[in-house]
Amino acid sequence: MDYQKEFIISEEVIEALKNNQPVVALESSIISHGMPYPVNIETALMAEETVRKYGAIPATIGVYQGKIVVGLSNEQIIAISNDPNNPETKAMKASVKGLPYAVSQKLNAGLTIAGILRCASIAGIRVMATGGIGGVAKGGEISMDVSADLEEMALSSVAIVGAGCKSILDIGRTKEYLETKDVPVIGLQTDSFPAFFTPKSEYRIDYRMNNIDEAAAFMKAKWDLGFKGSVILANPVPDEFAMDEDKINAAIDEATRLAEELNIKGEKSTPFLLSKVCELTNGDSLKTNIEIIRNNTKVAALVAKAYCQLV
């Protein structure tokens, strides 16, 4: 790849990596597709501010005018926001397979976790923050609807701080898929695999760790041993922002029913379900989502700092 033409790393991120300063990769599909305008921009800028507040450098990754940018500027974040009143902000949603299309067609794109993992790995960034990971869709054992995020986790050596698996998905089968791919799930002060909107599910994590330093030591040990692939750091939503389990599950069930009725599948499924759940909960799910991102970016910055102290 010609880095000068197609893969641009901001000067701030280059300097931080060169000097072993902590950097946190941030996803951009929440900007282009995961949240409504203008909350998407506000949340993206809040995530960057939180990373800085806790001592790390943010690197929001996306595609701007056909260039993969590691460390989007504020203007570039706005440019991929899909503002319904501004056609110049139109952006596609891209996983790894979509990156060559976005580049070759000179498009803007918000990247999924898989896309962020691949680009962060190329850039040399070891930690990313997200809301919740992708996974196996409900009914995925028949449809084979499995997020490319899970495959990429087996390839890219980046730690992912997230509030578990989005509860619109099949958490149990997602956990089994991660097990098959040898992607470890570390519970940060929890024994339960978080369910995104709620801090617990019936599924267990692989290993519990009670502080950031233990998690950073695990990451270093894994990669020093030559074992490639991601580490999932499951960071439950804080109790004060968690949703009522019955309320959120009812909304998810109804959103899933509507998706089936409208035959919405594949990469369109998650944005539709999240939007519909937000509508059905009168915006409460969006408020929780924002607080999840705030909490995860904080923890990711602390993890990145602890890891840099070990290497």
Secondary structure, DSSP 8 states (H G I E B T S, - for coil): --HHHHEEE-HHHHHHHHTT--EEEE-SHIIIIIS-TTHHHHHHHHHHHHHHHTT-EEEEEEEETTEEEES--HHHHHHTS--TT-GGG--EEE-GGGHHHHHHTT--EEE-HHHHHHHHHHHT--EEE-SSB--BBTTHHHH--B-HHHHHHTT---EEEESBB-TTB-HHHHHHHHHHTT--EEEES-SB--BSSSS--SSB-SEEESSHHHHHHHHHHHHHTT--S-EEEE----GGG---HHHHHHHHHHHHHHHHHTT--GGGHHHHHHHHHHHHTTTHHHHHHHHHHHHHHHHHHHHHHHHHTT-
